[in-house]
Amino acid sequence: MGSAYWESVLAQGVVPADRPLSELTSELTSMLGDSDPAIREDIATLTLTRWLRAGVYDDLLEGLGDGMASGLTVGLGTTASDTVFRRSLSARVLGACIAQDNAALRMRPDTVLRWGDRLMSWLVRERDLRHEVPGKGPASSLGNGAAALVELASSRHLGRLELTVLLDVTADRLTSPTDFLVHTAELDTLAESTMGVLRRDILHTDLLDAWVNRLTATALDPQTGAPVAHNVAGFLRALYVQLALSSGQPPNRADFLLTLVAALKQLHPGILQG
């Protein structure tokens, strides 16, 4: 079907009755990889996420999530291919699947943990960190992956071990060698996912401090490339701002703020004195 059909579907606000849902979903999934942002973002992603929130997929949620997880591997390892669109938006829709489970309580723990494993494995291995592709619009694999981590951090199925892994994956992603300077908005979203972990209030302060120290040490290491050091520093600044403005939450806020202040003073000695 052409874009006019899907624009009509969006305008009507209901799932079409003229075709099976499986067929509609398959077409929308394929459209996630389209090089035209109007098709992949404004039609495919918007339709799938709207239907998810409306409960259309509640009885089919596992299959949809598994399909999105499979999309994370399409063209993985390339750095200048249009396959980044499929991977990036598969992550966004997978995050919407997790969000729907958070709201509707539909999935077994093993299903969501499987999705989380696939999501975090992809995020660490993703090499195409372009925020925008000239003439083709946003790619934002890190931003969409981080948005999915926000939902994952809130999942009732994740305990202390899984949240620790989520933080480790965040650090691995930030410290992996890359030539890309990550966009500020994507670092903000990644910091938001860490805030989700902190709000769960089940990780020990010593673990959190060690995690920040690991990031700081990598950024200060002379062998670390400039883009990685830039990305780590930007992330820690974003995390500090979100934590400082969090109105008293999470419970360990005060102590962790001191840890972040110490890290930022090391990273910016010329402008953060005293």
Backbone as a ProteinNet text record, in pm:
[ID]
protein_1_A
[PRIMARY]
MGSAYWESVLAQGVVPADRPLSELTSELTSMLGDSDPAIREDIATLTLTRWLRAGVYDDLLEGLGDGMASGLTVGLGTTASDTVFRRSLSARVLGACIAQDNAALRMRPDTVLRWGDRLMSWLVRERDLRHEVPGKGPASSLGNGAAALVELASSRHLGRLELTVLLDVTADRLTSPTDFLVHTAELDTLAESTMGVLRRDILHTDLLDAWVNRLTATALDPQTGAPVAHNVAGFLRALYVQLALSSGQPPNRADFLLTLVAALKQLHPGILQG
[TERTIARY]
83.1	0	87.7	37.6	113.2	94.7	167.6	161.5	23.2	-50	-183.3	-276	-263.3	-344.4	-316.4	-187.5	-151.3	-183.3	-172.7	-213.9	-362.5	-440.2	-583.3	-610	-531.4	-544.4	-517.6	-411.6	-378.3	-487.6	-539.7	-643.8	-770.9	-804.5	-926.1	-909.5	-785.3	-758.8	-803.9	-831.8	-873.4	-794.1	-786.5	-717.2	-804.8	-750.2	-831.8	-888.3	-1010.2	-1074.8	-1063.1	-1004.1	-1000.1	-882.5	-787.7	-670.2	-637.1	-578.5	-540.2	-437.1	-443.6	-348.2	-205.6	-185.8	-51.6	7	-76.7	-30.7	2.3	-82.8	-58.1	71	91.1	210.1	336	331.4	446.9	485.1	385.2	413	472	415.8	466.9	610.1	637.9	772.6	874.1	838.1	926	949.8	846	855.7	947.5	976.4	1067.9	1206	1242.1	1372.5	1373.2	1262.2	1253.9	1346.8	1404.6	1495.3	1421.7	1290.4	1208.9	1159	1199.3	1157	1006.4	938.9	793.6	727.7	788.9	733.7	773.5	903.6	947.6	910.5	914.4	886.9	739.4	688.4	555	442.4	475	372	398.9	509.7	532	548.9	643.6	669.5	549.7	491.1	376.7	259.2	232.1	120.1	143.1	260.2	288.9	282.5	339.5	338.7	198.7	119.6	-19.3	-99.5	-84.7	-159.4	-113.9	14.3	62	-4.2	-3.9	-63.8	-213.5	-276.9	-421.2	-456.2	-355	-379.9	-407.9	-388.6	-416.1	-332.3	-209.6	-117.6	-107.5	-193.7	-177.3	-172.8	-252	-251.7	-143.6	-74.7	29	161.7	173.9	286.8	420.3	422.9	548	599	509.8	550.7	599.9	531.9	575.2	711.5	728.2	857.2	969.6	943.4	1046.4	1081.9	980.7	1006.5	1092.8	1065.7	1147.8	1290.1	1304.3	1437.5	1517.3	1449.9	1517.2	1563.9	1486.2	1522.8	1650	1690.1	1811.9	1938	1929.9	2048.5	2062.4	1964.2	1967.1	2081.3	2182.4	2294.8	2386	2375.7	2455.9	2604.9	2679.6	2823.4	2861.7	2765.7	2792.9	2788.7	2854	2858.7	2805.1	2770.1	2722.1	2617.2	2525.3	2423.3	2285.1	2187.6	2049.6	1987.8	2055	2000.7	1994.2	2064.5	2059.3	1917.5	1838.3	1700.9	1618.9	1633.9	1558.3	1600.7	1730.1	1776.6	1730.6	1748	1715.8	1567.6	1480.8	1337.5	1284.3	1350.8	1314.7	1337	1446.2	1472.4	1363.3	1320.5	1216.9	1086	1047.8	922.8	935.7	1053.3	1073.4	1058.3	1108.6	1088.1	940.4	863.4	718.9	650.9	702.4	650.6	674.5	794.6	826	739.3	719	633.3	491.3	441.7	306	296.5	402.3	402.1	406.4	482.9	486	347.3	267.6	134.3	28.4	36.9	-70.4	-35.8	92.2	135.9	101.4	146.3	109.5	216.9	344	451.8	509.4	559.2	634.8	773.5	835.9	969.3	1069.8	1068.9	1170	1158.4	1036.4	1018.5	1082.1	1052.5	1107.9	1258.8	1307.3	1451.6	1520.3	1453.4	1508.6	1516.1	1409.3	1412	1524.6	1538.8	1643.4	1781.7	1804.9	1934.4	1962.7	1861.5	1879.8	1904.9	1830	1843.9	1982.3	2027.2	2155.7	2273	2260.2	2363.6	2377.9	2264.7	2269.1	2330.6	2289.9	2334.3	2486.1	2545.8	2691	2759.9	2697.9	2761.1	2733.2	2637.8	2602	2720.7	2752.5	2865.9	2822.5	2700.1	2652	2580.7	2651.4	2596	2560.2	2532.3	2490.8	2358.7	2354.9	2229	2135.5	2192.8	2115.8	2189	2112.4	2169.9	2129.1	2224.4	2190.3	2092.1	1984.8	1884.3	1787.6	1810.6	1725.4	1673	1710.6	1653.2	1724	1659.3	1723.6	1751.5	1864.8	1896.6	1888.2	1972	1960.9	1948.7	2038	2031.9	2056.6	2149.1	2175.2	2056	1995	1879.5	1762	1732.6	1620.7	1652.3	1779	1817.5	1807.6	1850.6	1842.8	1697.7	1609.5	1467.9	1410	1455.2	1410.8	1465.7	1589	1645.8	1568	1513.1	1429.3	1314.2	1248.8	1136.2	1185.1	1298.9	1352.6	1388.6	1446	1484.3	1364.2	1246.3	1124.6	1053.4	1101.9	1031.9	1040.2	926.8	920.3	1001.3	1035.2	1107.9	1258.1	1308.7	1451.4	1481.3	1573.6	1618.7	1757.6	1824	1956	2056.7	2061.1	2157.9	2134.3	2008.8	1977.5	2001.9	1971.8	1995.9	2145.4	2222.8	2367.8	2420.3	2366.6	2405.4	2368.6	2252.7	2210.6	2310.2	2355.2	2456.1	2587.9	2627.1	2750.9	2742.5	2627.5	2608.2	2616.1	2558.7	2568.3	2713.9	2790.5	2933	3008.1	2977.3	3042.8	3014.6	2890.4	2852.8	2929.3	2936.2	3001.7	3152.5	3212.5	3358.8	3410.4	3319.9	3363.6	3424.3	3534.6	3597.3	3499.9	3498.2	3411	3465.2	3429.8	3465.3	3347.9	3234.6	3115	3107.8	3075.4	3038.4	2887.8	2847.4	2706.1	2629.4	2512.3	2428.1	2383.2	2372.1	2334	2201.8	2103.5	1972.6	1981.3	2069.9	2085.5	2153.7	2250.8	2313.6	2212.7	2125.2	2020.5	1930.9	1893.9	1806.1	1878.4	2005.5	2083.9	2093.6	2111	2111.7	1975.8	1869.6	1736	1719.7	1779	1770.5	1845.7	1957.9	2030.4	1948.7	1880	1791.2	1684.5	1637.3	1539.6	1596.5	1724	1790.3	1802.2	1843.1	1860.5	1728.7	1621.4	1491.5	1443.2	1495.5	1458.8	1516.4	1623.5	1681.3	1715.4	1774.9	1813.5	1961.4	2034.9	2178.1	2255.6	2362	2441.9	2519.6	2539.7	2611.8	2753.9	2818.9	2956.5	2961.9	2862.8	2858	2841.5	2753.7	2729.3	2854.5	2921.8	3043.7	3151.1	3165.6	3265.1	3232.9	3105.2	3062	3099.1	3074.7	3112.2	3264.3	3334.4	3480.9	3536.9	3472.8	3515.9	3501.9	3387.3	3365.4	3465.7	3487.5	3578	3720.6	3764.8	3900.6	3921.7	3820.1	3831.9	3843.5	3761.9	3765	3898	3962.5	4089.3	4211	4193.3	4304.4	4358.3	4487.8	4544.2	4526	4508.1	4490.6	4347.4	4256.6	4116.9	4100.2	4030.3	4007	3922.9	3941.8	3869.8	3718.2	3661.9	3516.3	3462.1	3531	3485.3	3490.1	3600.2	3611.6	3502.3	3474.8	3367.4	3232.9	3204.9	3075.2	3055.5	3160.7	3151.1	3126.5	3201.5	3184.5	3044.6	2995.7	2861.7	2754.2	2772.9	2676.8	2675.4	2792.2	2797.8	2741.1	2761.5	2698.7	2546.8	2498.1	2352.6	2294.9	2365.8	2318.4	2317	2420.3	2424.5	2305.4	2278.7	2167.9	2034.7	2011.1	1884.7	1872.3	1981.7	1977.3	1959	2027.4	2016.9	1876.5	1804.7	1670.5	1560.2	1594.8	1499.9	1410.3	1407.9	1316.4	1327.2	1449.1	1468.8	1470.4	1442.1	1444.2	1557.2	1622.7	1601	1650.7	1625.6	1660.2	1808	1898.5	2042.2	2096.1	2008.7	2042.1	2160.8	2159.8	2261.9	2402.4	2418.2	2550.1	2598	2506.6	2547.2	2580.5	2512.7	2547.3	2691.9	2735.1	2873.5	2971.7	2936.8	3021.7	3032.6	2920.8	2921.6	2996.7	2982.1	3055.6	3205.9	3249.4	3392.5	3440.9	3359.4	3397.6	3405.8	3308.4	3305.9	3420.6	3460.2	3575.3	3703.1	3713.3	3830.1	3828.2	3709.4	3697.5	3707.4	3673.9	3675.2	3751.2	3877.9	3951.5	3966.4	3962.4	3981.2	3862.2	3741.3	3621.9	3548.8	3583.5	3518.9	3625.4	3650.1	3754.3	3695.6	3781.8	3741.4	3680.1
-118.7	0	125.2	232.9	356.4	439.6	551.5	637.1	698.9	718.9	777.5	687.9	557.2	462.3	477.8	484.6	491.6	627.3	732.1	864.3	864.9	794	781.4	702.4	597	516.3	601.5	679.5	765.2	868.1	924.7	1026.4	968.3	843.7	781.2	735.7	704.4	669.2	531.3	443.6	307.2	208.5	84.4	-20.3	-61.3	-61.5	-99.2	-240.4	-256.6	-388.1	-462.8	-399.2	-460.1	-554	-558.3	-643.2	-703.4	-822.8	-884.3	-798.4	-798	-720.6	-767.4	-896	-947.5	-888.6	-873.4	-816.4	-668.6	-597.6	-455.5	-436.6	-519.3	-508.5	-538.7	-638.8	-673.5	-557.5	-492.8	-380.1	-263	-234.6	-124.9	-153.4	-277.4	-314.9	-292.9	-329.8	-307.6	-158.3	-78.3	66.1	134.5	69.3	128.3	153.7	81.3	97.5	186.5	253.3	337.2	457.8	497.8	613.2	746.3	744.6	865.8	880.3	986.9	1001.1	1015	1066	1079	941.8	843.3	707.6	633.3	634.7	552.7	615.2	749	815	851.2	925.5	984.6	886.4	775.4	674.8	547.9	479.5	346.5	351.5	431.3	436.5	491.7	597.5	659.3	563	491.2	397.2	283.5	223.3	110.9	152.8	267.8	310.5	351	410.3	443.5	316.9	218.9	94.6	20.7	29.5	-32.2	31.3	164	233.2	208.1	186.1	161.5	17.5	-67	-205.2	-299.2	-251.7	-334.1	-461.9	-451.2	-565.4	-638.4	-608.7	-666.9	-819.8	-882	-1028.3	-1080.9	-989	-1026.4	-960.6	-914.1	-829.4	-902.8	-1027.7	-1102.6	-1115.4	-1147.5	-1161.9	-1031.6	-920.6	-791.4	-754.3	-772.1	-740.3	-824.2	-952.3	-1038.8	-993.9	-949.7	-899.8	-775	-684.8	-564.6	-600.6	-696.9	-740.1	-794.6	-866.4	-917.4	-803.6	-696.1	-580.9	-511.2	-534.6	-472.7	-526.6	-640.2	-702	-671.7	-606	-580.1	-484.1	-533.5	-449.9	-408.4	-473.2	-433	-445	-341.6	-338.1	-237	-193.5	-91.7	46.7	144	279.7	385.4	347.7	447.8	386.7	310.3	240.6	283.7	279	311.7	208.3	95	-3.9	49.5	158	217.2	257.9	297.2	340.2	224.5	107.4	-8.7	-45.6	-45.6	-81.1	21.7	147.1	253.4	254.9	244.6	251	119.5	9.2	-116.2	-101.7	-34.2	-10.2	76.6	179.3	267.1	192.3	110.2	36	-72.6	-134.2	-232.2	-165.1	-43.2	31.5	55.9	80.7	99.3	-30.9	-143.8	-274.3	-292.8	-255.7	-266.8	-170.6	-50.3	46.2	-5.8	-73.1	-127.4	-239.2	-319.5	-421.1	-356.1	-247.6	-176.1	-127.5	-90	-36.6	-145.3	-247.6	-347.7	-478.7	-496.6	-615.6	-744.5	-752.6	-865.3	-973.3	-937.4	-1028.3	-1104.1	-1224.2	-1301.5	-1238.8	-1260.1	-1203.1	-1244.4	-1372.4	-1418.3	-1347.8	-1308.3	-1238.8	-1101.1	-1023.8	-888.8	-893.3	-988.8	-1001	-1039	-1120.6	-1153.7	-1028.5	-949.4	-824.1	-734	-725.7	-641	-686	-815.6	-868.8	-832	-848.3	-817.1	-667.5	-587.8	-442.1	-396.5	-444.1	-397.7	-452.2	-575.1	-629.9	-546.9	-510.2	-425.4	-289.3	-227.4	-91.2	-83.9	-182.9	-184.4	-208.7	-288.5	-327.2	-228.7	-139.3	-44.8	47.5	60.3	143.2	269.9	277.4	394.6	487.8	588.3	680.9	815.5	815.9	941.4	988.7	1116.3	1172.4	1200.7	1249.2	1288.1	1239.1	1191.7	1151.1	1255.4	1324.3	1430.5	1383.4	1458.3	1427.8	1317.7	1250.2	1136.6	1147.1	1252.5	1275.7	1203.9	1198.1	1145.5	996.4	958.2	817	788	857.5	862.2	724.7	634.2	500.8	506.1	590.9	599.7	662	762.9	825.9	731.9	658.3	564.3	444.9	400.7	293.9	338.5	460.6	512.5	528.2	569.8	581.2	445.3	340.6	205.5	164.8	206.9	177.9	246.6	363.7	432.9	342.7	280.6	192.1	64.5	13.4	-109.7	-89.9	24.5	51.1	52.6	83.4	89.8	-44.8	-144.4	-272.8	-343.4	-394.9	-470.7	-599.1	-641.7	-767.4	-753.4	-631.1	-610	-590.5	-671	-657.9	-597.9	-616.7	-556.4	-599.3	-727.6	-776.3	-713.5	-713.2	-661.8	-510.9	-437.6	-293.4	-262.9	-347.4	-331.6	-353.3	-453.1	-477.8	-358.5	-300.4	-184.4	-69.9	-44.9	59.1	22.8	-102.8	-146.1	-128.5	-159.3	-142	5.6	91.4	235.5	280.1	233.2	268.3	209.6	85.4	22.6	101.7	145.4	221.6	352.9	422.1	552.7	542.4	434	422.3	343.4	290.8	218.5	316	279.8	369.1	410.1	536	586.9	719.4	755	884.9	982.7	936.3	1019.9	1100.9	1229.2	1311.6	1297.2	1238.3	1209.6	1338.9	1348.8	1467.1	1486.2	1613	1645.3	1581.3	1583.7	1526.8	1377.4	1308.6	1165.2	1137.4	1219.3	1205.5	1235.5	1332.2	1361.8	1240.8	1173.4	1056.9	941.9	925.5	821.5	850.7	976.7	1014.6	987.9	1008.3	980.3	832.3	745.3	602.4	569.5	637	617.6	669.3	779.1	829.3	725.2	652.8	547.6	438.7	405.4	306.3	360.3	484.9	544.1	548.6	576.9	586.3	452.3	344.1	213.1	192.5	262.9	265.2	125.4	43.2	-90.2	-120.5	-21.9	-40.8	32	-31.6	25.7	147.9	242.3	365.1	335.7	237.2	203.6	161.4	87.1	43.4	163.5	255.4	373.7	461.1	477.1	557.5	495	363.6	295.2	310.4	311	326.1	463.7	568.1	703.9	715.5	656.7	663.1	593.9	485.5	416.8	509.4	575.8	667.5	782.4	837.5	951.4	912.7	797.5	752.5	732.3	679	658.9	792.4	889.4	1020.4	1091.7	1067.2	1134	1060.9	938.2	857.6	919.5	950.2	1009.6	922.3	792	701.8	703.1	765.2	770.7	875	838.9	933.1	1051.6	1165.4	1287.9	1271.9	1203	1187.8	1112.8	1007.9	932	1019.5	1090.9	1179.4	1285.1	1339.3	1438.7	1378.9	1259	1195.7	1161.7	1110.7	1076.9	1202.1	1307	1431.1	1488.7	1484.8	1534.8	1455.9	1324.9	1239.9	1271.3	1282.6	1310	1447.3	1544.2	1675.5	1665.2	1590.6	1573.9	1502.5	1401.4	1328.1	1417.2	1499.1	1591.9	1687.6	1745.9	1842	1775.2	1656.7	1588.2	1551.7	1508.4	1471.2	1594.2	1702.6	1825.3	1884.5	1862.3	1919.2	1818	1709.1	1599	1608.2	1724.1	1748.2	1642.2	1608.4	1518.1	1371.4	1334.9	1194.6	1174.2	1061.4	942	958.6	858.6	872.8	898.6	843.9	862.2	983.6	1076.8	1190.8	1271.2	1309.8	1399.2	1340.1	1215	1152.1	1136.5	1100.2	1078	1209.7	1317.2	1448.7	1484.4	1454.6	1482.7	1403.8	1279.4	1197.1	1258.5	1304.6	1365.4	1497.9	1576.6	1703.5	1677.7	1578.9	1545	1502.4	1423.4	1378.5	1496	1584.3	1697.2	1794.5	1808.1	1893.8	1836.4	1703.5	1642.3	1659.7	1652.5	1661.5	1804.3	1901.2	2042.2	2127.5	2098	2171.2	2319.5	2356.9	2496.8	2584.5	2526.6	2609.3	2575.6	2460.5	2422	2415.7	2529	2540.3	2519.7	2484.5	2476.9	2345.2
0	0	0	-60.3	-64.9	60.1	64.3	182.1	199.5	89	100.3	182.7	164.9	241.8	390	427.1	567.5	627.7	549.1	598.1	629.2	547.6	573.6	700.8	721.8	844.2	967.2	962.1	1075.1	1100.1	992.8	1006.5	1068.2	1032.4	1084.4	1229.1	1266.9	1405.4	1447.8	1353.9	1387.2	1303.5	1350.8	1276.3	1158.7	1037.7	921.3	934.7	889.3	894.6	763.1	661.1	528.7	508.8	605.5	593.1	729.1	730.4	858.8	931.7	1063.4	1142.8	1117	1097.6	1071.8	943.9	843	715.9	732.2	803.8	828.8	906.7	1006.9	1090.3	1011.2	927	845.1	753.3	696.3	608.2	686	800.6	883	928.4	963	1007.2	896.1	774.7	660.9	638.6	660.7	639.7	740.6	851.6	949.7	890.3	786.7	725	602.8	575	455.1	465.8	355.3	355.7	364.9	347.4	356.6	500.6	570.7	710.2	727.2	625.9	635.2	641.6	577.9	578.7	705.5	738.5	851.9	986.9	996.1	1123.6	1137.5	1038.8	1051.1	1022.7	956.3	930	1009.4	980.5	1039.1	1191.2	1236.9	1381	1456.6	1404	1471.1	1478.6	1370.5	1370.9	1470.1	1465.7	1555.5	1702.5	1735.7	1875.8	1921.4	1832.8	1868.5	1894	1808.1	1825.5	1950.3	1980.7	2104.3	2225.6	2231.8	2346.9	2357.4	2242.9	2242.4	2279.1	2297.6	2335.9	2220.9	2098.5	1980.9	1982.6	2031.9	2029	2162.5	2256.3	2389.3	2387.7	2301.3	2292.9	2199.2	2131.9	2034.9	2068.1	2191	2227.2	2216.8	2256.7	2251.8	2108.9	2016.2	1877.1	1817.9	1849.3	1797.4	1854.8	1984.9	2046	1989.5	1968.1	1909.7	1768.3	1694.2	1559.3	1560.5	1655.2	1666.9	1709.1	1798.5	1841.3	1722.5	1633.3	1513.8	1423.7	1420.1	1338	1383.1	1506.8	1558.5	1491.5	1426.4	1366.6	1217.8	1158.2	1014	980	912	871.2	984.8	1099.3	1215.2	1183.9	1220.8	1195	1088.8	1008.8	908.2	972.4	908.5	963	867.3	748.4	651.6	560.5	618.9	541.7	588.3	497.7	535.2	628.4	650.3	743.1	886	914.1	1047.9	1084.4	983.9	1013.5	1070.9	1011.4	1059.1	1201.3	1226.4	1360.6	1463.6	1430.2	1524.7	1560.8	1460.6	1488.3	1542.6	1514.1	1581	1731.1	1768.6	1910.8	1971.7	1898.1	1953.1	1974.4	1875.8	1889.5	1995.6	2006	2113	2249.2	2261.5	2384.7	2412.1	2306.6	2323.5	2365.7	2318.6	2363.8	2513.5	2559	2701.8	2781.7	2729.1	2797.2	2810.5	2706.9	2714.1	2816.2	2826.3	2932.2	3070	3083.4	3211.1	3250.6	3149.6	3177.4	3190.8	3105	3098.4	3167.3	3205.6	3279.6	3204.5	3080.4	2994.3	2983.2	2999.1	2962.4	3081.5	3051.6	3149.5	3166.9	3282.4	3302.9	3196.1	3155.3	3060.3	2925.5	2888.8	2761.3	2764.6	2867.1	2875.9	2895.9	2973	2991.1	2860.3	2779.1	2647	2560.1	2561.7	2486.1	2535.4	2667	2722.4	2681.1	2680.4	2637.3	2491.7	2407.3	2265	2245.6	2317.7	2306.6	2350.3	2465.4	2516.9	2435.7	2386.3	2299.5	2173.3	2114.3	1994.4	2024.2	2134.6	2162.9	2177.3	2238.8	2253.5	2119.9	2034.8	1907.4	1794.6	1810.9	1705.1	1674.7	1547.8	1507.9	1434.4	1393	1319.8	1416.9	1465.8	1564.5	1502.8	1372.9	1309.8	1369	1405.4	1453.5	1336.5	1228.2	1109.4	985.5	888	759.6	656.8	594.8	499.6	392.6	376.3	275.5	313.6	428.4	466.8	609.3	679	810.6	924	1040.1	1160.4	1153.9	1214.1	1235.1	1384.5	1461.5	1608.2	1672.8	1635.8	1695.5	1845.9	1890.6	2033.5	2106.6	2048.2	2111.5	2123.9	2018.4	2023.2	2113.2	2111.4	2202.5	2347.3	2375	2511	2556.1	2464.3	2498.9	2537.1	2469.1	2505.2	2641.4	2672.2	2803.3	2914.6	2886.2	2985.5	3028.5	2929.2	2960.3	3028.3	2983.3	3040.6	3187.8	3220.9	3359.5	3452.9	3397.8	3478.8	3490.4	3418.5	3416.5	3551.2	3594.8	3720.6	3712.7	3592.8	3574.4	3597.5	3607.8	3627	3775.2	3825.6	3963.3	3969.4	4082.7	4104.1	3997.3	3967	3868.5	3732.3	3687.1	3552.9	3543.9	3649.8	3648	3648.7	3717	3713.3	3571.8	3504.5	3365.9	3278	3302.3	3223.2	3238.6	3360.8	3381.4	3313.2	3321.8	3256.8	3105.4	3049.1	2904.7	2867.5	2949.4	2924.8	2922.7	3020.4	3024.9	2905.9	2870.9	2755.5	2627.8	2612.5	2493.2	2487.8	2599	2602	2583.9	2629	2624.9	2505.3	2423	2303.3	2203.2	2139.3	2041.9	1932	1898.8	1794.2	1743.2	1622.1	1566.4	1574	1625.8	1630.2	1759	1746.6	1861.6	1880.3	1991	2012.8	2037.6	1975.7	1988.5	2133.1	2174.2	2311.8	2351.6	2262.2	2295.1	2322.9	2253.3	2275.8	2409.8	2444.6	2575.6	2686.8	2664	2761.9	2784.7	2675.7	2689.1	2756.7	2726.4	2792.8	2943.1	2978.6	3120.2	3184.7	3109.3	3161.3	3194.4	3113.9	3144	3272.6	3295.6	3421.6	3539.3	3520.6	3625.8	3660	3559.4	3584.8	3673.5	3651.6	3736.7	3879	3893.4	4026.2	4103.4	4033.2	4100.7	4154.4	4100.8	4154.1	4294.5	4326.2	4460.4	4512	4427.7	4474.1	4448.2	4395.2	4374.2	4482.7	4530.7	4638.4	4589.4	4680.1	4647.6	4600.2	4660.5	4620.1	4473.7	4429.6	4289.9	4197.2	4235.1	4153	4145.8	4258.7	4260.4	4171.1	4179.1	4096.9	3948.6	3916.8	3777.5	3724.1	3802.3	3761.5	3750.8	3844.9	3841	3717.4	3676	3554.1	3433.2	3422.3	3310.8	3313.9	3431.8	3444.8	3408.4	3456.5	3427.4	3277.9	3210.8	3065.9	2993.6	3033.5	2968.2	2989.8	3104.1	3136.6	3080.7	3038.3	2987.2	2857.1	2851	2729.1	2605.2	2624.9	2511.4	2457	2530.5	2487.2	2377.5	2273	2164.6	2208.3	2140	2176.2	2169.8	2067.8	2066.2	2187.3	2231.1	2347.5	2471.9	2491.1	2607.6	2605.6	2490	2474.2	2510.6	2461.9	2486	2633.3	2697.8	2839.8	2922.8	2896.1	2971.4	2950.9	2827.4	2800.2	2871.3	2876.8	2948.2	3097	3158.6	3302.3	3335.3	3247.3	3269.4	3262.9	3164.4	3150.3	3271.5	3320.6	3437.5	3560.3	3575	3688.5	3685.3	3570	3559	3593	3539.2	3567	3714.5	3772.8	3913.9	4002.3	3966.3	4046.2	4042.6	3933.4	3918.5	3948.6	4016.4	4032.1	4155.6	4222.8	4335.4	4445.2	4482.1	4594.7	4561.7	4438.5	4398.4	4298.8	4301.5	4383	4526.5	4612.8	4753.9	4780.9	4698.3	4720.5	4645.2	4613.4	4528.7	4581.1	4710.1	4764	4751.8	4791.1	4785.8	4641.8	4553.4	4415.3	4345.8	4385.8	4331.7	4364.5	4486.1	4524.1	4438.3	4407.4	4321.5	4182.3	4129.1	3996.3	3995.4	4099.4	4108.3	4106.6	4183.5	4186.2	4047.9	3978.9	3844.3	3747.6	3752	3659.2	3686.3	3810	3840.6	3781	3779.1	3716.5	3565.5	3508.5	3362.9	3312.7	3397.1	3354.6	3456.3	3478.6	3583.6	3554.5	3427.6	3394.1	3425.8	3432.6	3454	3582.7	3643.9	3770.1	3878.4	3941.3	4041.8	4181.8	4276.1	4415.7	4450.8
[MASK]
++++++++++++++++++++++++++++++++++++++++++++++++++++++++++++++++++++++++++++++++++++++++++++++++++++++++++++++++++++++++++++++++++++++++++++++++++++++++++++++++++++++++++++++++++++++++++++++++++++++++++++++++++++++++++++++++++++++++++++++++++++++++++++++++++++++++++++++++++

